[in-house]
Amino acid sequence: MPTYDYQCQACSHPYTAMHKISESAPPCPECGSTEVKKLLSAPAVHGGSSSRQEFAPCGVPAAAAGCGSGMCGHSH
């Protein structure tokens, strides 16, 4: 089920709600107003792409030369 970001027009409270696309926006959890505005948000990206980059515990890409073997200067 998708999540949507809203902002209440009455009290300016931002909130996130999970509901079907066919359902209307839920009221503001802060004040109960139904005068809410859907906010633009970045889409969630999921998948198992082979181009996904793995990172070592030090934050350096694992494919970097020497990282993972202790040669990057960080203790893993």
N, CA, C and O atoms as a printed pandas DataFrame, in Angstrom:
     atom_number atom_name residue_name chain_id  residue_number  x_coord  y_coord  z_coord
0              1         N          MET        A               1    0.850   -1.168    0.000
1              2        CA          MET        A               1    0.000    0.000    0.000
2              3         C          MET        A               1    0.903    1.241    0.000
3              4         O          MET        A               1    1.856    1.307    0.775
4              5         N          PRO        A               2    0.615    2.207   -0.848
5              6        CA          PRO        A               2    1.472    3.387   -0.944
6              7         C          PRO        A               2    1.302    4.346    0.237
7              8         O          PRO        A               2    0.264    4.377    0.898
8              9         N          THR        A               3    2.347    5.116    0.475
9             10        CA          THR        A               3    2.282    6.157    1.507
10            11         C          THR        A               3    2.267    7.515    0.816
11            12         O          THR        A               3    2.858    7.704   -0.247
12            13         N          TYR        A               4    1.577    8.446    1.448
13            14        CA          TYR        A               4    1.445    9.787    0.905
14            15         C          TYR        A               4    1.774   10.793    1.996
15            16         O          TYR        A               4    1.473   10.577    3.170
16            17         N          ASP        A               5    2.398   11.897    1.595
17            18        CA          ASP        A               5    2.716   12.979    2.522
18            19         C          ASP        A               5    1.676   14.078    2.363
19            20         O          ASP        A               5    1.317   14.458    1.249
20            21         N          TYR        A               6    1.200   14.580    3.498
21            22        CA          TYR        A               6    0.189   15.634    3.516
22            23         C          TYR        A               6    0.612   16.750    4.455
23            24         O          TYR        A               6    1.462   16.566    5.325
24            25         N          GLN        A               7    0.000   17.913    4.258
25            26        CA          GLN        A               7    0.140   19.023    5.197
26            27         C          GLN        A               7   -1.242   19.597    5.437
27            28         O          GLN        A               7   -1.977   19.908    4.500
28            29         N          CYS        A               8   -1.581   19.733    6.711
29            30        CA          CYS        A               8   -2.876   20.275    7.087
30            31         C          CYS        A               8   -2.920   21.760    6.748
31            32         O          CYS        A               8   -1.981   22.498    7.047
32            33         N          GLN        A               9   -3.992   22.190    6.135
33            34        CA          GLN        A               9   -4.146   23.603    5.786
34            35         C          GLN        A               9   -4.631   24.432    6.974
35            36         O          GLN        A               9   -4.507   25.656    6.966
36            37         N          ALA        A              10   -5.181   23.775    7.988
37            38        CA          ALA        A              10   -5.681   24.487    9.169
38            39         C          ALA        A              10   -4.578   24.757   10.191
39            40         O          ALA        A              10   -4.471   25.864   10.720
40            41         N          CYS        A              11   -3.745   23.724   10.471
41            42        CA          CYS        A              11   -2.734   23.892   11.525
42            43         C          CYS        A              11   -1.297   23.736   11.020
43            44         O          CYS        A              11   -0.354   23.832   11.805
44            45         N          SER        A              12   -1.124   23.497    9.724
45            46        CA          SER        A              12    0.181   23.340    9.072
46            47         C          SER        A              12    0.955   22.096    9.490
47            48         O          SER        A              12    2.148   21.996    9.202
48            49         N          HIS        A              13    0.313   21.155   10.156
49            50        CA          HIS        A              13    0.976   19.930   10.594
50            51         C          HIS        A              13    1.256   19.010    9.405
51            52         O          HIS        A              13    0.325   18.639    8.690
52            53         N          PRO        A              14    2.527   18.632    9.177
53            54        CA          PRO        A              14    2.825   17.668    8.113
54            55         C          PRO        A              14    2.665   16.253    8.654
55            56         O          PRO        A              14    2.985   15.994    9.814
56            57         N          TYR        A              15    2.172   15.330    7.822
57            58        CA          TYR        A              15    2.044   13.946    8.251
58            59         C          TYR        A              15    2.068   13.015    7.044
59            60         O          TYR        A              15    1.855   13.438    5.908
60            61         N          THR        A              16    2.327   11.762    7.312
61            62        CA          THR        A              16    2.369   10.727    6.288
62            63         C          THR        A              16    1.261    9.729    6.575
63            64         O          THR        A              16    1.035    9.353    7.726
64            65         N          ALA        A              17    0.578    9.306    5.534
65            66        CA          ALA        A              17   -0.514    8.344    5.696
66            67         C          ALA        A              17   -0.377    7.238    4.655
67            68         O          ALA        A              17    0.057    7.477    3.528
68            69         N          MET        A              18   -0.748    6.045    5.043
69            70        CA          MET        A              18   -0.736    4.910    4.139
70            71         C          MET        A              18   -2.188    4.545    3.829
71            72         O          MET        A              18   -2.966    4.230    4.730
72            73         N          HIS        A              19   -2.541    4.592    2.544
73            74        CA          HIS        A              19   -3.902    4.237    2.138
74            75         C          HIS        A              19   -3.930    3.922    0.651
75            76         O          HIS        A              19   -2.989    4.225   -0.083
76            77         N          LYS        A              20   -5.017    3.313    0.226
77            78        CA          LYS        A              20   -5.182    2.983   -1.188
78            79         C          LYS        A              20   -5.324    4.271   -1.992
79            80         O          LYS        A              20   -5.806    5.284   -1.485
80            81         N          ILE        A              21   -4.904    4.219   -3.235
81            82        CA          ILE        A              21   -4.987    5.402   -4.095
82            83         C          ILE        A              21   -6.441    5.827   -4.302
83            84         O          ILE        A              21   -6.713    7.005   -4.536
84            85         N          SER        A              22   -7.374    4.882   -4.220
85            86        CA          SER        A              22   -8.791    5.179   -4.424
86            87         C          SER        A              22   -9.442    5.821   -3.193
87            88         O          SER        A              22  -10.565    6.317   -3.280
88            89         N          GLU        A              23   -8.757    5.816   -2.066
89            90        CA          GLU        A              23   -9.300    6.404   -0.837
90            91         C          GLU        A              23   -8.919    7.870   -0.732
91            92         O          GLU        A              23   -7.874    8.285   -1.233
92            93         N          SER        A              24   -9.755    8.642   -0.088
93            94        CA          SER        A              24   -9.447   10.060    0.104
94            95         C          SER        A              24   -8.434   10.220    1.233
95            96         O          SER        A              24   -8.189    9.298    2.012
96            97         N          ALA        A              25   -7.864   11.398    1.298
97            98        CA          ALA        A              25   -6.861   11.688    2.321
98            99         C          ALA        A              25   -7.473   11.610    3.717
99           100         O          ALA        A              25   -8.569   12.122    3.944
100          101         N          PRO        A              26   -6.776   10.978    4.642
101          102        CA          PRO        A              26   -7.282   10.930    6.015
102          103         C          PRO        A              26   -7.171   12.303    6.674
103          104         O          PRO        A              26   -6.330   13.109    6.277
104          105         N          PRO        A              27   -7.996   12.575    7.661
105          106        CA          PRO        A              27   -7.923   13.873    8.335
106          107         C          PRO        A              27   -6.608   14.052    9.085
107          108         O          PRO        A              27   -5.907   13.085    9.386
108          109         N          CYS        A              28   -6.298   15.277    9.371
109          110        CA          CYS        A              28   -5.079   15.619   10.102
110          111         C          CYS        A              28   -5.097   14.949   11.481
111          112         O          CYS        A              28   -6.071   15.090   12.220
112          113         N          PRO        A              29   -4.030   14.221   11.835
113          114        CA          PRO        A              29   -3.993   13.571   13.143
114          115         C          PRO        A              29   -3.815   14.562   14.295
115          116         O          PRO        A              29   -4.043   14.216   15.454
116          117         N          GLU        A              30   -3.412   15.779   13.981
117          118        CA          GLU        A              30   -3.170   16.795   15.012
118          119         C          GLU        A              30   -4.458   17.529   15.392
119          120         O          GLU        A              30   -4.774   17.664   16.574
120          121         N          CYS        A              31   -5.204   18.003   14.380
121          122        CA          CYS        A              31   -6.386   18.813   14.682
122          123         C          CYS        A              31   -7.701   18.221   14.148
123          124         O          CYS        A              31   -8.782   18.696   14.498
124          125         N          GLY        A              32   -7.608   17.182   13.300
125          126        CA          GLY        A              32   -8.802   16.546   12.780
126          127         C          GLY        A              32   -9.381   17.180   11.525
127          128         O          GLY        A              32  -10.394   16.708   11.010
128          129         N          SER        A              33   -8.762   18.231   11.028
129          130        CA          SER        A              33   -9.259   18.907    9.837
130          131         C          SER        A              33   -9.147   18.011    8.604
131          132         O          SER        A              33   -8.213   17.218    8.481
132          133         N          THR        A              34  -10.102   18.147    7.707
133          134        CA          THR        A              34  -10.050   17.416    6.440
134          135         C          THR        A              34   -9.518   18.293    5.317
135          136         O          THR        A              34   -9.416   17.851    4.172
136          137         N          GLU        A              35   -9.182   19.527    5.642
137          138        CA          GLU        A              35   -8.587   20.452    4.670
138          139         C          GLU        A              35   -7.090   20.196    4.635
139          140         O          GLU        A              35   -6.320   20.869    5.320
140          141         N          VAL        A              36   -6.679   19.212    3.826
141          142        CA          VAL        A              36   -5.276   18.834    3.748
142          143         C          VAL        A              36   -4.793   18.923    2.308
143          144         O          VAL        A              36   -5.578   18.823    1.365
144          145         N          LYS        A              37   -3.505   19.108    2.160
145          146        CA          LYS        A              37   -2.885   19.235    0.850
146          147         C          LYS        A              37   -1.879   18.096    0.691
147          148         O          LYS        A              37   -1.039   17.873    1.562
148          149         N          LYS        A              38   -1.972   17.379   -0.428
149          150        CA          LYS        A              38   -0.999   16.321   -0.709
150          151         C          LYS        A              38    0.304   16.989   -1.141
151          152         O          LYS        A              38    0.311   17.873   -1.999
152          153         N          LEU        A              39    1.400   16.554   -0.536
153          154        CA          LEU        A              39    2.708   17.105   -0.851
154          155         C          LEU        A              39    3.412   16.245   -1.886
155          156         O          LEU        A              39    3.167   15.043   -1.983
156          157         N          LEU        A              40    4.271   16.861   -2.640
157          158        CA          LEU        A              40    5.075   16.152   -3.619
158          159         C          LEU        A              40    6.228   15.483   -2.881
159          160         O          LEU        A              40    6.930   16.134   -2.107
160          161         N          SER        A              41    6.424   14.209   -3.111
161          162        CA          SER        A              41    7.515   13.505   -2.445
162          163         C          SER        A              41    8.245   12.628   -3.444
163          164         O          SER        A              41    7.699   12.267   -4.487
164          165         N          ALA        A              42    9.476   12.291   -3.119
165          166        CA          ALA        A              42   10.279   11.441   -3.992
166          167         C          ALA        A              42    9.727   10.023   -3.973
167          168         O          ALA        A              42    9.327    9.529   -2.919
168          169         N          PRO        A              43    9.700    9.372   -5.112
169          170        CA          PRO        A              43    9.193    7.995   -5.144
170          171         C          PRO        A              43   10.156    7.035   -4.457
171          172         O          PRO        A              43   11.369    7.245   -4.458
172          173         N          ALA        A              44    9.605    5.994   -3.880
173          174        CA          ALA        A              44   10.424    4.952   -3.272
174          175         C          ALA        A              44   10.949    4.068   -4.386
175          176         O          ALA        A              44   10.206    3.704   -5.298
176          177         N          VAL        A              45   12.205    3.726   -4.316
177          178        CA          VAL        A              45   12.817    2.889   -5.334
178          179         C          VAL        A              45   13.218    1.576   -4.690
179          180         O          VAL        A              45   13.975    1.549   -3.719
180          181         N          HIS        A              46   12.707    0.500   -5.235
181          182        CA          HIS        A              46   13.002   -0.833   -4.725
182          183         C          HIS        A              46   13.536   -1.678   -5.868
183          184         O          HIS        A              46   13.282   -1.386   -7.037
184          185         N          GLY        A              47   14.255   -2.698   -5.537
185          186        CA          GLY        A              47   14.697   -3.620   -6.579
186          187         C          GLY        A              47   16.071   -4.174   -6.278
187          188         O          GLY        A              47   16.768   -3.708   -5.377
188          189         N          GLY        A              48   16.434   -5.144   -7.022
189          190        CA          GLY        A              48   17.709   -5.812   -6.826
190          191         C          GLY        A              48   18.607   -5.621   -8.029
191          192         O          GLY        A              48   19.018   -6.595   -8.659
192          193         N          SER        A              49   18.904   -4.420   -8.344
193          194        CA          SER        A              49   19.739   -4.119   -9.490
194          195         C          SER        A              49   21.158   -4.618   -9.266
195          196         O          SER        A              49   21.688   -4.535   -8.158
196          197         N          SER        A              50   21.755   -5.126  -10.302
197          198        CA          SER        A              50   23.127   -5.606  -10.193
198          199         C          SER        A              50   24.105   -4.447  -10.067
199          200         O          SER        A              50   25.274   -4.662   -9.744
200          201         N          SER        A              51   23.652   -3.227  -10.315
201          202        CA          SER        A              51   24.531   -2.071  -10.203
202          203         C          SER        A              51   24.529   -1.490   -8.789
203          204         O          SER        A              51   25.150   -0.458   -8.532
204          205         N          ARG        A              52   23.829   -2.157   -7.882
205          206        CA          ARG        A              52   23.771   -1.683   -6.502
206          207         C          ARG        A              52   25.157   -1.720   -5.876
207          208         O          ARG        A              52   25.848   -2.735   -5.953
208          209         N          GLN        A              53   25.555   -0.643   -5.273
209          210        CA          GLN        A              53   26.896   -0.545   -4.715
210          211         C          GLN        A              53   26.877   -0.921   -3.238
211          212         O          GLN        A              53   26.062   -0.409   -2.471
212          213         N          GLU        A              54   27.766   -1.806   -2.848
213          214        CA          GLU        A              54   27.911   -2.217   -1.457
214          215         C          GLU        A              54   28.948   -1.324   -0.793
215          216         O          GLU        A              54   29.923   -0.911   -1.421
216          217         N          PHE        A              55   28.726   -1.030    0.489
217          218        CA          PHE        A              55   29.656   -0.189    1.223
218          219         C          PHE        A              55   30.238   -0.955    2.396
219          220         O          PHE        A              55   29.549   -1.731    3.058
220          221         N          ALA        A              56   31.505   -0.726    2.636
221          222        CA          ALA        A              56   32.184   -1.303    3.791
222          223         C          ALA        A              56   31.750   -0.524    5.028
223          224         O          ALA        A              56   31.200    0.570    4.896
224          225         N          PRO        A              57   31.981   -1.056    6.221
225          226        CA          PRO        A              57   31.586   -0.351    7.446
226          227         C          PRO        A              57   32.164    1.059    7.578
227          228         O          PRO        A              57   31.599    1.893    8.286
228          229         N          CYS        A              58   33.273    1.331    6.909
229          230        CA          CYS        A              58   33.879    2.670    7.007
230          231         C          CYS        A              58   33.195    3.672    6.091
231          232         O          CYS        A              58   33.512    4.861    6.133
232          233         N          GLY        A              59   32.255    3.209    5.258
233          234        CA          GLY        A              59   31.540    4.101    4.355
234          235         C          GLY        A              59   32.155    4.182    2.973
235          236         O          GLY        A              59   31.603    4.833    2.086
236          237         N          VAL        A              60   33.288    3.532    2.779
237          238        CA          VAL        A              60   33.958    3.514    1.487
238          239         C          VAL        A              60   33.324    2.412    0.644
239          240         O          VAL        A              60   33.034    1.339    1.172
240          241         N          PRO        A              61   33.100    2.642   -0.641
241          242        CA          PRO        A              61   32.554    1.569   -1.463
242          243         C          PRO        A              61   33.420    0.314   -1.351
243          244         O          PRO        A              61   34.645    0.392   -1.441
244          245         N          ALA        A              62   32.787   -0.833   -1.157
245          246        CA          ALA        A              62   33.516   -2.083   -0.942
246          247         C          ALA        A              62   34.389   -2.451   -2.131
247          248         O          ALA        A              62   35.397   -3.140   -1.972
248          249         N          ALA        A              63   34.012   -1.997   -3.315
249          250        CA          ALA        A              63   34.793   -2.321   -4.508
250          251         C          ALA        A              63   36.054   -1.471   -4.617
251          252         O          ALA        A              63   36.888   -1.716   -5.488
252          253         N          ALA        A              64   36.203   -0.477   -3.747
253          254        CA          ALA        A              64   37.383    0.381   -3.794
254          255         C          ALA        A              64   38.633   -0.446   -3.517
255          256         O          ALA        A              64   38.607   -1.367   -2.702
256          257         N          ALA        A              65   39.694   -0.123   -4.178
257          258        CA          ALA        A              65   40.938   -0.879   -4.038
258          259         C          ALA        A              65   41.398   -0.915   -2.589
259          260         O          ALA        A              65   41.563    0.123   -1.949
260          261         N          GLY        A              66   41.601   -2.112   -2.088
261          262        CA          GLY        A              66   42.138   -2.283   -0.746
262          263         C          GLY        A              66   41.103   -2.304    0.357
263          264         O          GLY        A              66   41.391   -2.833    1.430
264          265         N          CYS        A              67   39.917   -1.761    0.156
265          266        CA          CYS        A              67   38.929   -1.735    1.214
266          267         C          CYS        A              67   38.378   -3.134    1.418
267          268         O          CYS        A              67   38.107   -3.843    0.449
268          269         N          GLY        A              68   38.213   -3.528    2.639
269          270        CA          GLY        A              68   37.752   -4.871    2.953
270          271         C          GLY        A              68   38.901   -5.799    3.297
271          272         O          GLY        A              68   38.718   -6.809    3.977
272          273         N          SER        A              69   40.077   -5.449    2.825
273          274        CA          SER        A              69   41.250   -6.256    3.152
274          275         C          SER        A              69   42.061   -5.576    4.262
275          276         O          SER        A              69   43.113   -6.071    4.666
276          277         N          GLY        A              70   41.564   -4.448    4.744
277          278        CA          GLY        A              70   42.278   -3.715    5.778
278          279         C          GLY        A              70   43.270   -2.716    5.223
279          280         O          GLY        A              70   43.938   -2.019    5.986
280          281         N          MET        A              71   43.376   -2.636    3.909
281          282        CA          MET        A              71   44.353   -1.755    3.275
282          283         C          MET        A              71   43.869   -0.317    3.144
283          284         O          MET        A              71   44.627    0.561    2.734
284          285         N          CYS        A              72   42.600   -0.073    3.494
285          286        CA          CYS        A              72   42.081    1.282    3.327
286          287         C          CYS        A              72   42.394    2.154    4.551
287          288         O          CYS        A              72   42.111    3.352    4.554
288          289         N          GLY        A              73   42.976    1.549    5.581
289          290        CA          GLY        A              73   43.322    2.317    6.755
290          291         C          GLY        A              73   42.237    2.323    7.820
291          292         O          GLY        A              73   42.416    2.908    8.887
292          293         N          HIS        A              74   41.127    1.684    7.541
293          294        CA          HIS        A              74   40.037    1.594    8.492
294          295         C          HIS        A              74   39.980    0.174    9.050
295          296         O          HIS        A              74   40.252   -0.784    8.325
296          297         N          SER        A              75   39.640    0.030   10.284
297          298        CA          SER        A              75   39.515   -1.323   10.833
298          299         C          SER        A              75   38.115   -1.846   10.553
299          300         O          SER        A              75   37.131   -1.219   10.946
300          301         N          HIS        A              76   38.014   -2.954    9.898
301          302        CA          HIS        A              76   36.724   -3.560    9.540
302          303         C          HIS        A              76   36.462   -4.738   10.408
303          304         O          HIS        A              76   35.427   -5.390   10.268
